[in-house]
């Protein structure tokens, strides 16, 4: 199973359209957003994904009523962090702020995902992977990225755009 990982889209609809295109072309099985969607129009822009979308809310997701309505309308699943998932025999924890990992990361977690910093992170600790694809809401072409994590091998790579 391959999952797309995106963070901190901050209403950059042009970039979200490119992200959807990249994930659809890569044929990811599922997508996880690690927070800071910001407005409902960005949720609607993700509607063209061919994979289902899960996510957590970030510190800039203040318009919760409209976000919650858009998420429900599109059939996505977002929660206050942490989000705990068990996919492909892997235990996954998702937060927005990496500082929150200290309170939720357990020995049984194979994969920890976060956003917030806008900086790429690929860190291994034993058999665990901690990953943040980094910036994806910027306006400089080639400096934006989303990630794909292969849950079978627990390998991650970036798709830059």
N, C-alpha and C positions, 0 to 999 in steps of 0.2 A: 504494500500500500504506500502510495506517495501522497504527501500532503503539501499544499502550498501554504506558505507563511507570509503574512503581510502585516505591517504595523504603521501606525501614525500617518494615515492617508490625508488627514486634515483638509478635507473638501477639495483636494486637487482632482477634479473630475476628469481632466485630460489624462492624468497619470492613472487614475482608476480604470479608465477604458483600456489603457495599455496593459495594466495588470491583469484584467479579465482576459484580454487577448493572449497574454503569455501563459496564464494558467490553463486556459482552454487548449492552447496548442500543445502544452506539455502533458495534457490529459491527466492532471492530478485527480485523485479520488475524492479529496476533501480539501477545504481551505479553512485556515484559522487566521483570524484578525486579532492582533494583540493589543488593540485599543487605540483610541483617538481617531475615531471615524469623524466625529464632531457634529455633522448634521445629517438629517434624514435623506437629503438628496444624494449623499454618497452611498447610503444603503441601497437606494434605488439603482444607482449605477452598477452595483454588484449583481443586479438581477440577471445579467447575461452570463453569469458563471454557469458552466455545465456541471460543476461539482457543488455539493451543499456547503454552506458557510456557517461556521461556529465562531464565537469570539468573546472577548471580555471588554468591558467598558474601561476607558482611560480617563485621566484627569481633565481632559478637554471635552469630554462627552457630557456637556451640561444640559443639552436640550433633550432630556430623557423622554418626555412625553411623546414628542414627534419621532425620536429614534425608536422607542419601543413599538410605536404604531407601524413604522416602516418595516422593522424587523419581523413583527408578527405577520404583516401583509405578505412579505416575501418568503415566509416559512423558515427564516434563519433562526439561530439560537445564540443569544448573547446573554451573559450573566455578569454580575459583579465578580471581580477576581477573588479567589482563584477559580479557574475552570479545571476540573479533573476529568480526564478522558481515559478510556481503556480501549485502544484500537490495535488490532493486529498483534495481540499479546504484548503490547507496550503500554506502560503507564505514563501518562503525559500530564503535566501541570502547566497551566497558562496564566500569566499575570501580565499586567501592563508595566509597572515599575519594577526594575530588577531588585530593588531593595526589599520588595515583598517576598522574594524567594526565600529569604532567611527564615520566615515564619511558616512556610508551607512545603518546602522541599524535603522530601522523605527518602529514606534508603531505597524504597521500592520504585521511585520514579526513574524511568529510563530517559525521558526527554523533558526539558524545561524550556519554555518559550517565553520571551518577553519583548517589549518594545521600549518606548519612552525616551531612550537616549539618542535615537536617530543614528547610532553607530553600530556597525556590524560586530557581532560577537559569535565566535565559534570556539567553544571551550569544552574540552573533555575532562571529566573527573571520573576515573575508573571507567566503567562501562556507560556512564551517563553523558548525555550531550546537552549543553546549554547553548541556545541559539537565538539570535536576533538578526534578521536580515538587514537592519539598518534603515537608512534614508530611502523613502519612496515618494515623498511629497514635494521634493525640491524641483526647481525649474531648470536645472542644468542637465542637459542630456548626457547620459552615460554615467552619471553619479547616483542615479536611483537604482534600487535593487529590491527584489523580493526573493524569497527562498523556497527551495523544495527540499523536503526531508523524506528520505526513503526509510520507512519504518522497519523494513526487513533487515537492512544493513546498518541502520542508524547513521547514515551518511547524509550530509547536507551540502547544497551548493547554491550559489547565487545566480539569479537571472538579472543582469544589468540592463537598464534601458535609459 
